[in-house]
């Protein structure tokens, strides 16, 4: 396996206020696709969302996670992608009926883009803007231009085997060359999808920015990992209340909960339900994988 597989590469332009990240998802992308039978029309925006949220997480200096959500009233109702500061990702999509490839507006209809930062020791931050642009990359560029006033651009490429993306971001502050941002974007605009998917990172950066001085840092590993657990599911069930849980168990014999992200199943019987409210821990069966 090459150093480009399931990796995140950070780089900076020396003597300028421009930074970048490049991500390639292989096994992590396959792990997401294996959890659900996604139509081809959904794979593109889902892959773009996963790559984008990972690119953005790399710019945050905090312990926690970043969640990207696109919601609308079209056939593609919800798209969710999450990445942690440890570069662990997960994602899912919900849709209705037949769905064909198209722009975000064709897939979502009237929608909104939501970015949520859930950081340890800090209040949750959430930014919401209209879902504008033909792709997730364009929607995020609009988000940063209108909500954060932080120029950011994304170049994304998705195939059945790999999801890849390049991001450039201009940092606040003065620079010796005020045209450094525009020049970097013009150069990055020449990248082709197949180059993002196949070209080794060092070669690609050299090809795109051969007239610039770029410092590339060591790659960081990326992996698929779902944060679900029996304890988290139990806490969610507690919010329903004892009477509601007893009624469900009386009707169905047990409560079956399946994590939408990883398809892992959790079963709670009458003894388990009682332990949620008495503090007596039962000996649960292991989770089931569907």
N, C-alpha and C positions, 0 to 999 in steps of 0.2 A: 504494500500500500504506500502510495507516495505521500509526501508531506502536505500535498494539497487536499488530500481526502479528509472530509469532515474536519475542516480547519478554518480558523479565522486569522487573517494577516492584517496587522496594523502598519500604517506607514505615514510619514509626514514629509512635507516639502520643506527642505532646509531654507532658512531665511525668508519664510513666508508664513502666513496665518492660515494655511490650508492643511487639513489632515484627511486621511482616508482609511477605509477598511475594505478588505476583499474576503468574501466567504465562499466556501464550497461545501455543500452538503451531499453526502453519498449514502452511507448506511443510515444516518439520521433521517434523511428524506424518505428512504425506503421504509423505515420503521413507521413513519406517519402514514404512508400510503397503504401499508399492510393492515392497518387497524380498521379501515372502512373501504368499501368499493366506491371510490369517487369517480364520477363521470369525468371524461377528458376536459370538459369545459371548466371544471372546478380545480383541476390540478394546477393550472397556470396561476390563478390568483392566490391559491393556498400556498404554493411554493414561493411566490413573490412575498407573501406576508411573513412566512417563516424566515426567509433570508433577510428581509428588511428589519424585523424585530431584533434579530441577532446582531445585525450591523449597528443598530441604535443602542443596544445594550452595551456594546463595546465602548461607547462614548461616555457612559455613566460611571462615575467613581463612587459607587455605593454597593451595599450588600442587599440584594433583593431581586425583584424581577420587573420586567417591562411587558405589558400586555397590549397588543394591537387588536382592535376590533373594528370590523366594517359591518354595518347593519343597514338593511334596506327593506323595501316592500316588493322587490322583484322575486324571480324564481330562486336566486341565491339570497337567502334571508340573513345569514350570519356567517362571518368568517372570524376566527379567533386564533391568534398566534401568541405564544408566550416564550420568553427567554429569560434565564436567570443570569446573575453576575458570574456564575460558573460555566456559562455557555451551554446550558442544558435547555433543550427546546421541546415544545409540544404544540399541537395545533389541531383544529377541526373546522369543519364547515357543515352548515345545515341548509338544505334546499328543498324545494317542492317540485314534484313532477319532472317532466322532461326539461332538460336544460342544454342550450347550445352555446358554443364559444361566442364571446362578444366583449365589448368594453365594460367597464365597471357600471356605467349607467344602464346598459342593456341587461346586465346580470342582476344588479341591485335595485334598479329604479331610483327613486328618490331615497337617498341614504345619508349616513353620517359616518365619520371616522373618529374613533376614540383611542387615545393613547393614555394608559394608566401606569404610573410608576408606584410600585408597592415596595418601599424601602424600609429596612429594619431601623427602628428608632425614629422614624419620620412619619408625618401625616401622609396619607395617600394623596397623590396628585393626579388629576385627570384633566386632559385637554380634549375638547370636542369641536370639530369643524365639519361643514358639509362635505360629503364625499364627492370630490371634483377631480376630474382627470380620467384618462382612458385606462390607466393601469394603477396598481398599488404604488409604484414608484412616483408617478405623477401626483397622486393624491397626497403622499407624504411630503413631497416638495412643496405643495400648496399649504400643507399644515404648518411646516416650519416657516414659510414666508409670511403667513397670516397670524399664526399663534405665537411663535417663538422668536420671530425676526432673526432667524439664524439660517442663512442661505445653505441649503443642502440639496444634493442631487443624487439620484439613484439610477443604476443601470442593472437590470435584472434579466436572467435567462433561465428557463426551466425546461427540463426534458424528463422523460420517465425515469432516467437513471440518476440525474444530478440536478440540483438547484444551486444557482450561483448568483452572486451579486457584488457590485462595486458601489461604494458610497464615497462622495467627497463632501466635506463640510468646511465652511469658512468660519474661523474662530473670531470672536470679537477682538478689537484692538487695531492699532495702526500697524502698517507694514511698509517696508522700504519700497515695495513695488505694488501700487494700488491696483494694477491690472492682473495680479497673480491669480486671483480667483477666476476671472473670465478666461484666462489662458488655460488653466487647468481643466475647466469645463469643456472648452472647445476641443482640447486634446482627448478627453475622455469620451466625448460624443462620437469619436471615430471607432470605438470598440464595437465589434460584431458579436452577436449572441454565441456563435460557436467558439469564438476566442475566449469569452468568459467561461464557457463550459469546459474547454479543453486545454487552453494554453497554460503552461506552468506559470505560477505567480510571478516569479522574478522576470521571466521572459516577457510576460504581458505588461508589467509595469515599465520595463525598459522600452518596449515597443511603443507604448502610449506616451510616455513622458521622457523620451530620450534626451531632450534638451533641458530637462530639469534635474535638480539634485534631490533624489528621493532616498530617504532612509527607511529601510524595511526592517521591522522587528521580527523576532522569532515567532513562528506560528503557534497558535493556541488551539487545543483540541475542542471539538464540538461533539455533542452526543444528544440523542433522544432520551428523555427521561420524563415520566409522568410523576407528578407530585401527589397523586392520590394515595390514600392509605385507609385502613379500617378505622383508625382513630378519627380521621377527618370526616369520613362518612358517618360515623357514629355521632359526632358533634352536630352534623347537619340534621340527622334524624331527631335528635333531642329537641330541636326547635319546633318540630311538629307537635310535640306534647304527648304525654303518656296515653291519653284516651284515643288519639288518632292512630298511634302505632298499634295499640291493642285491637282496634277495629280492623285495621288492615290485616293483622296476623290472624284474627278470627275468621276473616273472609278468605284469605289466600294461604294460610298455613305458615307463611314466613314473608319477610320483606326482601325482595331481590333488587339490588342496586347495581347498575353497570356504569362504570366511568366512561363518559363519552370520548375522552381523549385517547385512552389506551384499550378500551373494551374489556377491562378486567371486571369481573363480577364479584360482588360481596353479598353474603346471605346472613340475615339476622332472624333468628327464630324467637319464640316466646321468652326463652331464658336470656338470650342476648338483649332483648328489649327491656326486660326487667333490670338487667345490670346497668343499663344506661341511666336509670333514675335512682338506683340504690347504692351505686358505687361498688357493687360486687362484680368483679371481672369474671366473665365466663370464659371457657376454653373454646375459642372460635375455630371453625373449620378454616383451612387456608383459602385464600381467594381463588376463584376460578377464572380461567382465561377462555374467552370466546373467540 
